[in-house]
Amino acid sequence: NSPKQLGVILFEKMGLKGGKKTKTGYSTAADVLEKLKNEAPIVEKILYYRQLAKLKSTYADGLLAVMDDKTDKIYSTFNQTITATGRISSTEPNLQNIPVRLELGRELRRVFVPTSDEFCFLDADYSQIELRVLAHIAGDETLIDAFRHQQDIHRLTASQVFHVPFDEVTSLQRSNAKAVNFGIVYGIGSFSLSQDLGITRKEAEQYIAAYFTKYPKIKEYQERMIKEATEQGYVSTIFHRRRAMPELQSGNFVQRSFGERVAMNMPIQGSAADIIKIAMVKVHRALKEGGFRSRLILQVHDELLIETALEEKEAVAKILKENMEQAVALSVPLDVDVHEGQNWLDAK
């Protein structure tokens, strides 16, 4: 647990390369250790230990500490105006960052169960909503056509970028294309993409260039957003909700670059946030007006969790799917998956 002692062990005693010395000793931050994973078996174990420690302190102990003694429930606060993009945030405790990437972290979702055996969970989430919003805003015909015909968007991008027939795309190529697809949404550069995929910077540059060759309207959209944001001082979602962009006037290159990425991303992420809010209002209203016992208990970005009375299951699933898919009319269809379970993990 002591970064100082750990730094001495790894970089002095064991002589591992890549130690960055700071005022207090060597850095043992996760990004430093990730690069050393293949150098010594202990590094993998340290990273795993840290994950366990984080899961225990933040979630196992942390959630128990805020549980209501009488009801065994946890009551979070949802904030409308904290995030810059307009997403709803959750605090004390934050129920939106219950881990999903780690197998062990995902297991934590098992502890969230319905009030009684008269209920189950229905979990509905938007499929690739940010890419759909991007297709709509940028007006890129290739992307729009793919979503309208329910094509596998990551396989399509792999086929376009790596110049292979659609049916011959490998799982690795699809996985790399997925990183490119989502990276583009966030204005990713070749350096970050090369690190994410473990490839050279030159290869990453080629991937991005090939992407923009196949999806030219997306490049035009990004350049247009940066130009508009610089001139107007703000960017806005498709519902005209604005985010001020003072970063673009900064004399600092890093700040300006950050501002450019935000200018590209905010209209997409912000519009997706607006859409889920509209969907929440519609779903809540439909449940209330229909006199249902089921109720909306959690929102995690593009996912809604409903505690559903068993006899209302089919009706509520229909309400969820219809109201979420018809929340707004875009040039591409919105697609919603609904799953059921006796705990949050199984419903996902």
DAGI-V834152 format. One record per backbone hydrogen bond with DSSP energy under -0.5 kcal/mol. CO is the residue of the C=O (numbers start at 1). NH is the residue of the N-H. If there is no record, write none. Layout:
<<CO | NH> <CO | NH>>
This chain:
<<1 | 3> <2 | 6> <3 | 7> <4 | 8> <5 | 9> <6 | 10> <7 | 11> <7 | 12> <8 | 12> <8 | 13> <9 | 14> <10 | 16> <19 | 21> <20 | 27> <22 | 25> <25 | 22> <29 | 32> <29 | 33> <30 | 34> <31 | 35> <32 | 36> <33 | 36> <33 | 37> <34 | 37> <36 | 39> <36 | 40> <40 | 43> <40 | 44> <41 | 45> <42 | 46> <43 | 47> <44 | 48> <45 | 49> <46 | 50> <47 | 51> <48 | 52> <49 | 53> <50 | 54> <51 | 55> <52 | 56> <53 | 57> <54 | 58> <54 | 59> <55 | 59> <55 | 60> <56 | 61> <56 | 62> <57 | 62> <59 | 63> <60 | 64> <61 | 65> <62 | 66> <63 | 66> <64 | 67> <66 | 75> <68 | 72> <73 | 68> <74 | 76> <77 | 79> <77 | 91> <79 | 89> <87 | 83> <89 | 79> <91 | 77> <93 | 95> <94 | 97> <95 | 98> <102 | 106> <103 | 107> <104 | 108> <105 | 108> <106 | 109> <107 | 110> <108 | 111> <109 | 112> <109 | 344> <109 | 345> <111 | 113> <112 | 344> <116 | 119> <118 | 310> <120 | 308> <121 | 341> <122 | 124> <122 | 306> <123 | 339> <124 | 304> <125 | 337> <126 | 128> <128 | 132> <129 | 133> <130 | 134> <131 | 135> <132 | 136> <133 | 137> <134 | 138> <135 | 139> <135 | 140> <139 | 141> <140 | 144> <141 | 145> <142 | 146> <143 | 147> <144 | 148> <145 | 149> <146 | 151> <147 | 150> <151 | 153> <152 | 156> <153 | 157> <154 | 158> <155 | 159> <156 | 160> <157 | 161> <158 | 162> <159 | 164> <165 | 168> <166 | 169> <170 | 174> <171 | 175> <172 | 176> <173 | 177> <174 | 178> <175 | 179> <176 | 180> <177 | 181> <178 | 182> <179 | 183> <180 | 184> <181 | 185> <182 | 186> <183 | 186> <183 | 188> <184 | 187> <189 | 193> <190 | 194> <191 | 195> <192 | 196> <193 | 197> <194 | 198> <194 | 199> <200 | 204> <201 | 205> <202 | 206> <203 | 207> <204 | 208> <205 | 209> <206 | 210> <207 | 211> <208 | 212> <209 | 213> <210 | 214> <211 | 215> <215 | 218> <215 | 219> <216 | 220> <217 | 221> <218 | 222> <219 | 223> <220 | 224> <221 | 225> <222 | 226> <223 | 227> <224 | 228> <225 | 229> <226 | 230> <227 | 231> <228 | 232> <229 | 233> <233 | 245> <235 | 243> <237 | 240> <240 | 242> <241 | 237> <243 | 235> <245 | 248> <246 | 249> <247 | 250> <251 | 253> <252 | 256> <253 | 257> <254 | 258> <255 | 259> <256 | 260> <257 | 261> <258 | 262> <259 | 263> <260 | 264> <261 | 265> <262 | 266> <263 | 267> <265 | 268> <265 | 269> <266 | 270> <267 | 271> <268 | 272> <269 | 273> <270 | 274> <271 | 275> <272 | 276> <273 | 277> <274 | 278> <275 | 279> <276 | 280> <277 | 281> <278 | 282> <279 | 283> <280 | 284> <281 | 285> <282 | 286> <283 | 287> <284 | 288> <285 | 289> <286 | 290> <287 | 292> <288 | 291> <295 | 307> <298 | 305> <300 | 302> <300 | 303> <302 | 126> <303 | 300> <304 | 124> <304 | 306> <305 | 297> <305 | 298> <306 | 122> <306 | 308> <307 | 295> <308 | 120> <309 | 312> <310 | 313> <312 | 316> <313 | 317> <314 | 318> <315 | 319> <316 | 320> <317 | 321> <318 | 322> <319 | 323> <320 | 324> <321 | 325> <322 | 326> <324 | 327> <328 | 330> <335 | 127> <337 | 125> <339 | 123> <341 | 121> <342 | 114> <343 | 347> <344 | 348> <345 | 348>>
